[in-house]
Amino acid sequence: MVHIRINDLENYAKENHVPIMLKDGIGFLTDYIKKNNIKHILEIGSAIGYSSIRMSLVSTDIKVTTIERDDIMYNKAKENINAFNLDNQITLIHGDALDIELTDKYDLIFIDAAKAQYIKFFEKFKHNLKDSGVIVTDNLSFHGLVEDSSNCSRNTKQLVKKIKKYIEFLKDNKEFETEFMSIGDGISISKRK
């Protein structure tokens, strides 16, 4: 049994440039899960398993399904989930979320994967949301670049444009009402109207 701690994951992410949720962002999310008695979670984008591990540690009766398409990230997430002994709470799926069909319904869907695909993820997985459920999205500030992308590369500007488009999509959505929080790297919480 490997002895591993949360800050080992945080250090690994920092050293290997793996984007994980900022501390106040994950703190907010885990508090939200606790306060709202959330039990079934779907996460789009596992990376190294950091947020699914943090969400699972809120309570032993929480079940997280998380999807990761990158081979290296998937293997690292699997290793970390096993090291925390959470394989009975976390189901890790290897593949592209847009190709995966799920029939379960979730209390919370957490989108933290390819920013350019946020609208597609939202549209695809809203059908897996319980009526009273929420869709939480991270990185809507994208390190402050959504507010000011003047000194960015062309690729980053394209990405920022897609994030802005997603924010507009949420604001104009007839089906969902969204609250935007300037916590962490910018979080939104969308509920059915």
N, CA and C of each residue as an Amber inpcrd file, in Angstrom:
protein
   579
   0.8550000  -1.1950000   0.0000000   0.0000000   0.0000000   0.0000000
   0.8950000   1.2510000   0.0000000   0.7560000   2.0470000  -1.0310000
   1.5410000   3.2820000  -1.1410000   0.9170000   4.3250000  -0.2160000
   1.7610000   4.9870000   0.5510000   1.2130000   6.0510000   1.4060000
   1.2930000   7.3670000   0.6270000   0.1360000   7.9250000   0.3770000
   0.0730000   9.1420000  -0.4420000  -0.8560000  10.1470000   0.2330000
  -0.5300000  11.4190000   0.0970000  -1.3540000  12.4670000   0.6890000
  -1.8130000  13.4220000  -0.4080000  -2.8350000  14.2100000  -0.0720000
  -3.3650000  15.1900000  -1.0330000  -2.2590000  16.1310000  -1.5200000
  -1.3870000  16.6070000  -0.5990000  -0.3750000  17.5460000  -1.0920000
   0.6780000  16.8740000  -1.9840000   0.7790000  15.5350000  -1.9350000
   1.6320000  14.8320000  -2.9020000   1.0570000  15.0110000  -4.3140000
  -0.2570000  14.9360000  -4.4100000  -0.9270000  15.1300000  -5.7100000
  -0.7460000  16.5650000  -6.1850000  -0.9140000  17.5010000  -5.2530000
  -0.7700000  18.9240000  -5.6080000   0.6490000  19.2210000  -6.0810000
   1.6320000  18.6430000  -5.3880000   3.0340000  18.8470000  -5.7920000
   3.3340000  18.2070000  -7.1380000   2.7950000  17.0020000  -7.3430000
   2.9860000  16.3090000  -8.6270000   2.4140000  17.1600000  -9.7730000
   1.2070000  17.6940000  -9.5420000   0.5320000  18.5100000 -10.5590000
   1.3710000  19.7450000 -10.8860000   1.8930000  20.3790000  -9.8520000
   2.7050000  21.5830000 -10.0290000   3.9850000  21.2680000 -10.8160000
   4.6810000  20.2240000 -10.3870000   5.9560000  19.8590000 -11.0300000
   5.7770000  19.4000000 -12.4740000   4.6440000  18.7680000 -12.7680000
   4.4160000  18.2140000 -14.1040000   3.4480000  19.0300000 -14.9500000
   3.1450000  20.2410000 -14.4720000   2.2510000  21.1650000 -15.2010000
   0.9080000  20.5210000 -15.5550000   0.3460000  19.8100000 -14.5800000
  -0.9790000  19.2160000 -14.7670000  -1.9910000  20.1970000 -14.1880000
  -2.9470000  20.6580000 -15.0010000  -3.9270000  21.6100000 -14.4680000
  -4.9120000  20.9190000 -13.5200000  -4.8510000  21.2790000 -12.2410000
  -5.8500000  20.7880000 -11.2870000  -6.5630000  22.0060000 -10.7170000
  -7.6670000  21.7690000 -10.0370000  -8.4250000  22.8860000  -9.4630000
  -7.5820000  23.6450000  -8.4500000  -7.7520000  24.9600000  -8.4180000
  -7.0750000  25.7690000  -7.4160000  -7.6570000  25.4400000  -6.0430000
  -6.8460000  25.6540000  -4.9990000  -7.2530000  25.2450000  -3.6430000
  -8.6040000  25.8150000  -3.2060000  -8.8370000  27.1210000  -3.4410000
 -10.1330000  27.6660000  -3.0010000 -11.2760000  27.1530000  -3.8700000
 -10.9780000  26.8110000  -5.1170000 -11.9910000  26.2370000  -6.0130000
 -12.4290000  24.8550000  -5.5450000 -11.4600000  23.9840000  -5.2620000
 -11.7940000  22.6230000  -4.8010000 -12.4090000  22.6840000  -3.4000000
 -11.9640000  23.6460000  -2.5860000 -12.5580000  23.8370000  -1.2580000
 -14.0300000  24.1980000  -1.3680000 -14.3210000  25.1080000  -2.2820000
 -15.7060000  25.5180000  -2.5270000 -16.5330000  24.3220000  -3.0000000
 -15.9850000  23.5510000  -3.9410000 -16.7110000  22.4110000  -4.5240000
 -17.0040000  21.3410000  -3.4720000 -16.0000000  21.0030000  -2.6630000
 -16.2270000  19.9680000  -1.6400000 -17.2210000  20.4440000  -0.5730000
 -17.1800000  21.7310000  -0.2150000 -18.1730000  22.2880000   0.7210000
 -19.5690000  22.2130000   0.1240000 -19.6580000  22.5410000  -1.1550000
 -20.9510000  22.5160000  -1.8610000 -21.5320000  21.0980000  -1.8360000
 -20.6730000  20.1060000  -2.0750000 -21.0880000  18.6930000  -2.0810000
 -21.6050000  18.2990000  -0.6950000 -20.8890000  18.7320000   0.3310000
 -21.2680000  18.4260000   1.7170000 -22.6050000  19.0810000   2.0650000
 -22.7160000  20.3920000   1.8020000 -23.9200000  21.1590000   2.1700000
 -25.1650000  20.6880000   1.4360000 -24.9890000  20.2470000   0.1910000
 -26.1440000  19.8780000  -0.6270000 -26.3690000  18.3790000  -0.6890000
 -25.6740000  17.6410000   0.1800000 -25.8660000  16.2010000   0.2990000
 -25.7820000  15.4910000  -1.0600000 -24.7630000  15.8290000  -1.8210000
 -24.5870000  15.2520000  -3.1510000 -23.9170000  13.8890000  -3.0410000
 -24.4940000  12.8940000  -3.7370000 -23.9940000  11.5160000  -3.6220000
 -23.4530000  10.9470000  -4.9310000 -24.0560000  11.3390000  -6.0480000
 -23.6320000  10.7780000  -7.3460000 -23.0820000  11.8860000  -8.2290000
 -21.8150000  11.7330000  -8.5960000 -21.1160000  12.7810000  -9.3370000
 -20.5390000  12.2150000 -10.6210000 -20.6580000  13.0050000 -11.6910000
 -19.9980000  12.6770000 -12.9520000 -18.9770000  13.7700000 -13.2070000
 -17.7480000  13.3580000 -13.4740000 -16.6900000  14.3320000 -13.7640000
 -16.1920000  14.1100000 -15.1920000 -16.1540000  15.1810000 -15.9680000
 -15.6190000  15.1180000 -17.3250000 -14.1980000  15.6780000 -17.2410000
 -13.2050000  14.8180000 -17.3890000 -11.8040000  15.2260000 -17.3030000
 -11.2070000  14.8780000 -15.9550000 -10.5630000  13.7200000 -15.8640000
 -10.0130000  13.2540000 -14.5800000  -8.6560000  13.8540000 -14.2840000
  -7.8490000  14.0810000 -15.3410000  -6.4240000  14.4050000 -15.1830000
  -5.7990000  13.3530000 -14.2760000  -5.1630000  13.7670000 -13.1700000
  -4.4910000  12.7760000 -12.3050000  -5.4100000  12.2410000 -11.2020000
  -6.7080000  12.5570000 -11.2950000  -7.6770000  12.0510000 -10.3210000
  -7.8480000  12.9390000  -9.0950000  -7.1920000  14.0970000  -9.1140000
  -7.1910000  14.9840000  -7.9360000  -8.6020000  15.3670000  -7.4690000
  -9.4030000  15.9440000  -8.3540000 -10.7200000  16.4160000  -7.8920000
 -11.6690000  15.2670000  -7.5800000 -11.5920000  14.1560000  -8.3240000
 -12.4770000  13.0350000  -7.9900000 -12.1030000  12.4450000  -6.6260000
 -10.8100000  12.4350000  -6.3070000 -10.3640000  11.9610000  -4.9890000
 -10.8590000  12.9160000  -3.9020000 -10.6800000  14.2200000  -4.1380000
 -11.1160000  15.2080000  -3.1460000 -12.6380000  15.1380000  -2.9260000
 -13.4030000  14.9570000  -4.0120000 -14.8630000  14.8750000  -3.8900000
 -15.2680000  13.6130000  -3.1340000 -14.5910000  12.4950000  -3.4230000
 -14.9010000  11.2150000  -2.7620000 -14.5910000  11.2380000  -1.2820000
 -13.5660000  11.9880000  -0.9020000 -13.1570000  12.0440000   0.5010000
 -14.1520000  12.8140000   1.3750000 -15.1170000  13.5000000   0.7500000
 -16.1300000  14.2370000   1.5190000 -16.9490000  13.2520000   2.3600000
 -17.3030000  12.1110000   1.7630000 -18.1210000  11.1250000   2.4700000
 -17.9610000   9.7560000   1.8020000 -18.0350000   8.6990000   2.6280000
 -17.8270000   7.3430000   2.0860000 -18.9670000   6.8710000   1.1930000
 -20.1240000   7.5540000   1.2510000 -21.2290000   7.1140000   0.3930000
 -21.3370000   7.9220000  -0.9000000 -20.2960000   8.6680000  -1.2320000
 -20.2680000   9.3970000  -2.5070000 -19.6770000   8.4960000  -3.5740000
 -20.3430000   8.4900000  -4.7310000 -19.8400000   7.7320000  -5.8760000
 -19.5180000   8.7140000  -7.0020000 -18.3010000   8.6070000  -7.5280000
 -17.8740000   9.4840000  -8.6160000 -17.5700000   8.6360000  -9.8460000
 -18.1070000   9.0580000 -10.9790000 -17.7300000   8.4730000 -12.2690000
 -16.9200000   9.5490000 -12.9680000 -15.7190000   9.2210000 -13.3950000
 -14.8620000  10.2340000 -14.0190000 -14.3140000   9.7080000 -15.3370000
 -14.2370000  10.5830000 -16.3220000 -13.8370000  10.1880000 -17.6820000
 -12.5470000  10.9040000 -18.0680000 -11.5840000  10.1480000 -18.5760000
 -10.3070000  10.7270000 -19.0240000  -9.8910000  10.0690000 -20.3330000
  -9.5230000  10.8820000 -21.3280000  -9.1420000  10.3010000 -22.6190000
  -7.6360000  10.1460000 -22.7920000  -6.8510000  10.9400000 -22.0740000
  -5.3990000  10.8870000 -22.2230000  -4.8430000   9.6440000 -21.5110000
  -4.0540000   8.8430000 -22.2350000  -3.5460000   7.5760000 -21.6850000
  -2.7080000   7.7780000 -20.4300000  -1.7760000   8.7190000 -20.4910000
  -0.8670000   8.9480000 -19.3640000  -1.6530000   9.4230000 -18.1420000
  -2.5580000  10.3740000 -18.3590000  -3.3790000  10.9000000 -17.2610000
  -4.2640000   9.8010000 -16.6760000  -4.8580000   9.0070000 -17.5610000
  -5.7390000   7.9150000 -17.1160000  -4.9700000   6.9680000 -16.1880000
  -3.7660000   6.5770000 -16.6050000  -2.9610000   5.6450000 -15.8000000
  -2.5410000   6.2610000 -14.4720000  -2.2160000   7.5530000 -14.5100000
  -1.8200000   8.2490000 -13.2750000  -3.0240000   8.3660000 -12.3350000
  -4.1910000   8.6810000 -12.9030000  -5.4170000   8.7870000 -12.0920000
  -5.7220000   7.4390000 -11.4390000  -5.5950000   6.3750000 -12.2190000
  -5.8710000   5.0180000 -11.7190000  -4.9360000   4.6940000 -10.5470000
  -3.6700000   5.0030000 -10.7280000  -2.6570000   4.7730000  -9.6960000
  -2.9970000   5.5610000  -8.4150000  -3.3810000   6.8350000  -8.5840000
  -3.6980000   7.6780000  -7.4290000  -4.9740000   7.2270000  -6.7140000
  -5.9880000   6.8670000  -7.4890000  -7.2580000   6.4040000  -6.9060000
  -7.0090000   5.1350000  -6.0890000  -6.2040000   4.2260000  -6.6360000
  -5.8600000   2.9950000  -5.9150000  -5.0450000   3.2940000  -4.6620000
  -4.1060000   4.2490000  -4.7630000  -3.2630000   4.6040000  -3.6240000
  -4.1000000   5.1710000  -2.4670000  -5.2090000   5.8280000  -2.8060000
  -6.1090000   6.3700000  -1.7810000  -7.1690000   5.3490000  -1.3700000
  -7.1060000   4.1580000  -1.9680000  -8.0810000   3.1050000  -1.6570000
  -9.5100000   3.5200000  -1.9940000  -9.6810000   4.2260000  -3.0930000
 -11.0100000   4.7560000  -3.4300000 -11.6210000   4.0820000  -4.6600000
 -11.0580000   2.9350000  -5.0720000 -11.5930000   2.3020000  -6.2840000
 -13.0180000   1.7790000  -6.0910000 -13.4810000   1.6820000  -4.8360000
 -14.8800000   1.2880000  -4.6140000 -15.8190000   2.4920000  -4.7050000
 -15.2580000   3.7080000  -4.6780000 -16.0900000   4.9110000  -4.7670000
 -15.9650000   5.6190000  -6.1150000 -14.8190000   5.4320000  -6.7700000
 -14.5710000   6.1450000  -8.0240000 -14.5030000   5.1570000  -9.1770000
 -15.3250000   5.4030000 -10.1900000 -15.2830000   4.6200000 -11.4260000
 -14.5740000   5.4690000 -12.4700000 -13.4350000   4.9890000 -12.9250000
 -12.6310000   5.7230000 -13.9020000 -12.8650000   5.1150000 -15.2810000
 -13.2960000   5.9480000 -16.2130000 -13.5670000   5.4840000 -17.5810000
 -12.5140000   6.0640000 -18.5130000 -11.9210000   5.1930000 -19.3310000
 -10.8910000   5.6380000 -20.2740000 -11.5360000   5.8430000 -21.6400000
 -11.5160000   7.0830000 -22.1170000 -12.0850000   7.3610000 -23.4340000
 -12.4340000   8.8290000 -23.5760000 -12.8780000   9.1820000 -24.7660000
 -13.3120000  10.5480000 -25.0390000 -14.7470000  10.6920000 -24.5470000
 -14.9710000  11.6450000 -23.6730000 -16.3060000  11.8330000 -23.0820000
 -17.3900000  11.9830000 -24.1470000 -17.0440000  12.5600000 -25.2940000
 -18.0580000  12.7670000 -26.3370000 -18.4580000  11.4570000 -27.0180000
 -17.6490000  10.4070000 -26.8170000 -17.9730000   9.0980000 -27.4090000
 -18.6190000   8.1540000 -26.4080000 -18.7040000   8.5730000 -25.1550000
 -19.1790000   7.6680000 -24.1070000 -20.6450000   7.9240000 -23.7950000
 -21.4000000   6.8280000 -23.7730000 -22.8330000   6.9290000 -23.4820000
 -23.0760000   6.4150000 -22.0650000 -23.6800000   7.2470000 -21.2410000
 -24.0090000   6.8500000 -19.8700000 -25.5170000   6.9050000 -19.6840000
 -26.0410000   5.9990000 -18.8730000 -27.4900000   5.9990000 -18.6270000
 -27.8200000   6.4740000 -17.2160000 -26.8060000   6.4960000 -16.3350000
 -27.0550000   6.9190000 -14.9520000 -27.4370000   8.3870000 -14.8670000
 -28.0620000   8.7240000 -13.7520000 -28.4070000  10.1200000 -13.4670000
 -27.5590000  10.5820000 -12.2790000 -27.1210000  11.8240000 -12.3470000
 -26.1950000  12.3470000 -11.3390000 -26.7440000  13.5820000 -10.6420000
 -26.3030000  13.7570000  -9.3840000 -26.6810000  14.9540000  -8.6120000
 -25.8530000  16.1480000  -9.0730000 -24.6050000  15.8460000  -9.4800000
 -23.6960000  16.9100000  -9.8800000 -22.8500000  16.4280000 -11.0490000
 -22.7550000  17.2540000 -12.0640000 -21.8710000  16.9740000 -13.1980000
 -20.8100000  18.0620000 -13.1870000 -19.5670000  17.6220000 -13.1620000
 -18.4540000  18.5650000 -13.0630000 -17.6760000  18.5580000 -14.3790000
 -17.6680000  19.7050000 -15.0720000 -16.9730000  19.8170000 -16.3590000
 -15.6390000  20.5170000 -16.1280000 -14.5630000  19.7810000 -16.3890000
 -13.2190000  20.3290000 -16.2000000 -12.2850000  19.6240000 -17.1860000
 -12.6330000  19.7020000 -18.4590000 -11.8400000  19.0010000 -19.4850000
 -11.5070000  19.9990000 -20.5960000 -11.4240000  19.5380000 -21.8350000
 -11.0650000  20.4130000 -22.9560000 -12.0260000  21.5960000 -23.0540000
 -11.4920000  22.7980000 -22.7970000 -12.3290000  24.0070000 -22.7440000
 -13.0880000  24.2550000 -24.0480000 -12.4590000  23.8890000 -25.1580000
 -13.0840000  24.1280000 -26.4600000 -14.3500000  23.2860000 -26.6450000
 -14.5060000  22.2540000 -25.8110000 -15.6510000  21.3350000 -25.9380000
 -16.7230000  21.5550000 -24.8670000 -16.5880000  22.5870000 -24.0580000
 -17.5120000  22.7820000 -22.9360000 -18.9880000  22.7470000 -23.3450000
 -19.3370000  23.4360000 -24.4200000 -20.7560000  23.4700000 -24.8340000
 -21.2160000  22.0560000 -25.1970000 -20.3810000  21.3370000 -25.9440000
 -20.7270000  19.9570000 -26.3310000 -20.8950000  19.0630000 -25.1070000
 -19.9900000  19.1930000 -24.1390000 -20.0940000  18.3850000 -22.9170000
 -21.4070000  18.7030000 -22.1860000 -21.6970000  19.9870000 -22.0710000
 -22.9040000  20.4320000 -21.3610000 -24.1470000  19.8490000 -22.0310000
 -24.2260000  20.0270000 -23.3510000 -25.3890000  19.5590000 -24.1130000
 -25.5400000  18.0350000 -24.0500000 -24.4210000  17.3380000 -24.1180000
 -24.4720000  15.8750000 -24.1120000 -24.8930000  15.3160000 -22.7500000
 -24.2930000  15.8330000 -21.6870000 -24.4820000  15.2040000 -20.3800000
 -25.6070000  15.7960000 -19.5420000 -26.2400000  16.8840000 -20.0140000
 -27.3710000  17.4340000 -19.2380000 -28.4950000  16.4000000 -19.1090000
 -28.5400000  15.4510000 -20.0500000 -29.5590000  14.3930000 -20.0070000
 -29.2840000  13.3950000 -18.8860000 -28.0580000  13.4200000 -18.3540000
 -27.6960000  12.5240000 -17.2520000 -27.8190000  13.2140000 -15.8910000
 -28.3940000  14.4130000 -15.9010000 -28.5270000  15.1850000 -14.6660000
 -29.8960000  14.9350000 -14.0560000 -29.9130000  14.6500000 -12.7420000
 -31.2000000  14.5350000 -12.0450000 -31.8850000  15.8940000 -12.1230000
 -33.2250000  15.9070000 -12.0000000 -33.9730000  17.1710000 -12.1150000
 -33.4680000  18.2430000 -11.1660000 -33.0860000  17.8300000  -9.9730000
 -32.6370000  18.8030000  -8.9820000 -31.1140000  18.9980000  -9.0120000
 -30.4620000  18.3640000  -9.9840000 -28.9970000  18.3750000 -10.0410000
 -28.3960000  19.6740000 -10.5480000 -27.0680000  19.7570000 -10.4660000
 -26.3530000  20.9430000 -10.9310000 -25.1930000  20.5400000 -11.8450000
 -24.8870000  21.4450000 -12.7660000 -23.6960000  21.2780000 -13.6010000
 -22.7080000  22.3550000 -13.1630000 -21.5420000  21.9170000 -12.7190000
 -20.5070000  22.8430000 -12.2610000 -19.3900000  22.8510000 -13.2940000
 -18.9500000  24.0410000 -13.7010000 -17.8630000  24.1580000 -14.6730000
 -16.7220000  24.9530000 -14.0580000 -15.4980000  24.4940000 -14.3090000
 -14.3210000  25.1850000 -13.7760000 -13.5750000  25.8940000 -14.9080000
 -12.6560000  26.7770000 -14.5410000 -11.7590000  27.4990000 -15.4630000
 -12.4300000  28.5530000 -16.3250000 -13.4800000  29.1810000 -15.8350000
 -14.1530000  30.1800000 -16.6730000 -13.4240000  31.5180000 -16.6870000
 -12.4350000  31.6500000 -15.8080000 -11.6180000  32.8630000 -15.8290000
 -10.3340000  32.5770000 -16.6160000  -9.9520000  31.3110000 -16.6420000
  -8.7650000  30.8390000 -17.3380000  -7.5580000  31.7250000 -17.0160000
  -7.2020000  31.7100000 -15.7200000  -6.0600000  32.4770000 -15.1880000
  -6.1680000  33.9780000 -15.4710000  -7.3900000  34.4890000 -15.4970000
  -7.5990000  35.9230000 -15.7230000  -7.5840000  36.3200000 -17.1920000
  -7.3510000  35.3450000 -18.0840000  -7.2320000  35.6690000 -19.5160000
  -8.5830000  35.9550000 -20.1700000  -9.6630000  35.4590000 -19.5600000
 -10.9870000  35.7430000 -20.1250000 -11.2760000  37.2320000 -19.9640000
 -10.7690000  37.8100000 -18.8530000 -10.9590000  39.2450000 -18.6130000
 -10.0000000  40.0830000 -19.4720000  -8.7870000  39.5700000 -19.7120000
  -7.8150000  40.3040000 -20.5140000  -6.8640000  39.3390000 -21.2100000
  -7.0710000  39.1680000 -22.5130000  -6.2260000  38.2350000 -23.2770000
  -5.3330000  38.9840000 -24.2640000  -5.0900000  40.2630000 -23.9890000
  -4.3400000  41.0870000 -24.9490000  -2.8990000  40.6010000 -25.1740000
  -2.2740000  40.0230000 -24.1440000  -0.8740000  39.5880000 -24.3080000
  -0.7280000  38.0900000 -24.5660000  -1.7390000  37.5020000 -25.1880000
  -1.7260000  36.0470000 -25.3850000  -1.3330000  35.6440000 -26.7960000
  -0.9370000  34.3760000 -26.9140000  -0.6730000  33.8140000 -28.2360000
  -2.0070000  33.6480000 -28.9680000  -1.9270000  33.4120000 -30.2670000
  -3.1300000  33.2440000 -31.0790000  -3.9600000  32.0570000 -30.5900000
  -3.2770000  30.9470000 -30.2710000  -3.9740000  29.7450000 -29.7910000
  -4.7300000  30.0090000 -28.4950000  -4.0620000  30.7150000 -27.5730000
  -4.7060000  31.0270000 -26.2950000  -5.9060000  31.9400000 -26.5240000
  -5.7490000  32.9090000 -27.4420000  -6.8790000  33.8110000 -27.7470000
  -8.0750000  33.0290000 -28.2890000  -7.7880000  32.0150000 -29.1280000
  -8.8610000  31.1630000 -29.6640000  -9.5890000  30.4400000 -28.5320000
  -8.8000000  29.9300000 -27.5990000  -9.3570000  29.2050000 -26.4570000
 -10.1980000  30.1370000 -25.5820000  -9.6800000  31.3300000 -25.3400000
 -10.3990000  32.3310000 -24.5440000 -11.7290000  32.6630000 -25.2290000
 -11.7030000  32.7640000 -26.5460000 -12.9150000  33.0600000 -27.3210000
 -13.9620000  31.9570000 -27.1030000 -13.4840000  30.7030000 -27.0620000
 -14.4000000  29.5670000 -26.8370000 -14.9730000  29.5810000 -25.4250000
 -14.1530000  29.9580000 -24.4490000 -14.6490000  30.0430000 -23.0650000
 -15.7020000  31.1460000 -22.9680000 -15.4300000  32.2930000 -23.6280000
 -16.3980000  33.3950000 -23.6300000 -17.7080000  32.9610000 -24.2830000
 -17.5810000  32.1780000 -25.3500000 -18.7610000  31.6710000 -26.0550000
 -19.5760000  30.7630000 -25.1250000 -18.8660000  29.9540000 -24.3220000
 -19.5310000  29.0600000 -23.3660000 -20.2520000  29.8850000 -22.2870000
 -19.6000000  30.9400000 -21.8090000 -20.2190000  31.8130000 -20.8010000
 -21.5080000  32.4290000 -21.3650000 -21.4430000  32.8840000 -22.6250000
 -22.6470000  33.4330000 -23.2800000 -23.7300000  32.3650000 -23.4150000
 -23.3020000  31.1550000 -23.7850000 -24.2190000  30.0170000 -23.9170000
 -24.9530000  29.7750000 -22.5880000 -24.2300000  29.8640000 -21.4890000
 -24.8430000  29.6600000 -20.1660000 -25.7940000  30.8080000 -19.8320000
 -25.3720000  32.0320000 -20.1210000 -26.1970000  33.2070000 -19.8030000
 -27.5060000  33.2040000 -20.5930000 -27.4310000  32.7290000 -21.8530000
 -28.6130000  32.7540000 -22.7270000 -29.4300000  31.4700000 -22.6520000
 -28.9960000  30.5160000 -21.8370000 -29.6480000  29.2090000 -21.8210000
 -31.0700000  29.3110000 -21.2680000 -32.0260000  28.7990000 -22.0430000
 -33.4450000  28.8840000 -21.6630000 -33.7980000  27.8170000 -20.6170000
 -33.0200000  26.7510000 -20.6040000 -33.3350000  25.5990000 -19.7580000
 -32.6760000  25.6880000 -18.3760000 -31.5000000  26.3290000 -18.3360000
 -30.7250000  26.3780000 -17.0960000 -30.4830000  27.8070000 -16.6420000
 -30.4390000  27.9640000 -15.3490000 -30.0780000  29.2350000 -14.7320000
 -28.6790000  29.0520000 -14.1520000 -27.7880000  30.0050000 -14.4140000
 -26.3960000  29.8360000 -13.9960000 -25.9330000  30.9590000 -13.0890000
 -25.2330000  30.5450000 -12.0550000 -24.6020000  31.4940000 -11.1350000
 -23.0950000  31.4180000 -11.3830000 -22.4560000  32.5750000 -11.5290000
 -21.0100000  32.6190000 -11.7810000 -20.2960000  33.0540000 -10.5040000
 -19.2840000  32.3050000 -10.1220000 -18.5430000  32.6040000  -8.9030000
 -17.0990000  32.9080000  -9.2580000 -16.5720000  34.0040000  -8.6880000
 -15.1620000  34.2990000  -8.9750000 -14.2860000  33.6530000  -7.9030000
 -14.4420000  32.3390000  -7.7920000 -13.6780000  31.5320000  -6.8360000
 -12.7230000  30.6770000  -7.6530000 -11.5270000  30.4270000  -7.1240000
 -10.5790000  29.5820000  -7.8510000 -10.2790000  30.2210000  -9.1940000
 -10.4830000  29.4460000 -10.2610000 -10.2280000  29.9550000 -11.6050000
 -11.5360000  30.2670000 -12.3360000 -12.5640000  30.6170000 -11.5610000
 -13.8640000  30.9590000 -12.1520000 -14.7290000  29.7210000 -12.2870000
 -15.8080000  29.6750000 -11.5000000 -16.6770000  28.5030000 -11.4480000
 -18.1050000  28.9300000 -11.7850000 -18.8330000  28.0800000 -12.4840000
 -20.2590000  28.3450000 -12.6970000 -21.0550000  27.1680000 -12.1490000
 -22.2550000  27.4880000 -11.6660000 -23.1750000  26.4620000 -11.1750000
 -24.4810000  26.6480000 -11.9210000 -24.8500000  25.6330000 -12.7010000
 -26.0610000  25.7240000 -13.5300000 -27.1190000  24.7580000 -13.0200000
 -28.3380000  25.3040000 -12.8030000 -29.4710000  24.4800000 -12.3480000
 -30.6030000  24.6240000 -13.3440000 -31.3960000  23.5710000 -13.4530000
 -32.5830000  23.6670000 -14.3250000 -33.5400000  24.7050000 -13.7730000
 -34.1320000  25.4670000 -14.6930000 -35.0730000  26.5120000 -14.2600000
 -36.3620000  25.8890000 -13.7530000
